[in-house]
Amino acid sequence: MDYILIIGFLGAGLILLAFVLNNFKVLARDDLSYDFINAIGGWSMVLYAILIGSIPFAILNIVWALVGTIDVIKTLAGIEKNR
């Protein structure tokens, strides 16, 4: 398995992990861990999309990663999230 696939599987796995943990009520949508996992997974998927040359997939995941990153920053700064 090459490094590009590893990056893709890592990113997809992290996003799915956050989704499953949220569905089973292990993590809430406003938990720092949930946002952090989504942000890291999203940025991994952005890198993967760029490496495979998929601009639409990169755009989708840039938005996903930015939302997660902004939520992490808001949580760490003590700013209330609008949900």
C-alpha positions in Angstrom: 0.0 0.0 0.0 1.4 3.4 -0.9 1.5 6.5 1.3 -1.3 8.2 -0.7 -3.8 5.4 0.2 -2.6 5.4 3.8 -3.4 9.2 4.0 -6.8 8.6 2.4 -7.7 5.7 4.7 -6.5 7.6 7.8 -8.6 10.7 6.9 -11.7 8.6 6.0 -11.3 6.5 9.1 -11.0 9.5 11.4 -14.1 11.1 10.0 -16.1 7.9 10.3 -14.8 7.4 13.8 -16.1 10.8 14.9 -19.5 10.0 13.2 -19.8 6.6 14.9 -18.8 7.9 18.3 -21.3 10.7 18.0 -24.1 8.4 16.9 -23.5 6.1 19.8 -23.4 9.1 22.2 -19.8 8.6 23.1 -18.9 12.1 21.9 -21.3 15.0 21.6 -21.2 17.4 18.7 -19.8 20.2 20.9 -17.0 18.0 22.4 -13.4 19.2 21.6 -12.5 15.6 20.8 -15.2 15.3 18.2 -14.2 18.6 16.5 -10.5 17.7 16.7 -11.0 14.2 15.1 -13.1 15.8 12.3 -10.5 18.5 11.7 -7.6 16.1 11.4 -9.6 13.7 9.3 -10.7 16.6 7.1 -7.2 17.9 6.5 -6.0 14.4 5.8 -8.7 14.1 3.2 -7.7 17.5 1.7 -4.2 16.2 1.3 -5.4 13.0 -0.2 -7.6 14.8 -2.7 -4.8 17.1 -3.8 -2.5 14.1 -4.2 -5.0 12.3 -6.4 -5.8 15.5 -8.3 -9.5 15.7 -7.3 -10.4 19.4 -7.0 -14.1 18.9 -6.1 -13.2 16.4 -3.4 -10.5 18.8 -2.1 -13.1 21.7 -2.0 -15.6 19.6 -0.1 -13.0 18.5 2.5 -11.5 22.0 2.9 -14.9 23.2 4.0 -15.2 20.1 6.3 -11.8 20.7 7.8 -12.3 24.4 8.2 -15.5 23.9 10.2 -13.8 21.4 12.5 -10.8 23.6 12.9 -12.8 26.7 13.6 -14.8 24.8 16.3 -11.5 23.6 17.9 -10.2 27.1 18.0 -13.5 28.4 19.5 -13.5 25.7 22.1 -9.9 26.4 23.1 -10.6 30.2 23.2 -13.7 29.7 25.3 -16.0 31.1 22.6 -19.5 29.7 22.5 -20.3 27.8 19.3 -23.6 28.5 17.6 -25.4 25.2 17.2 
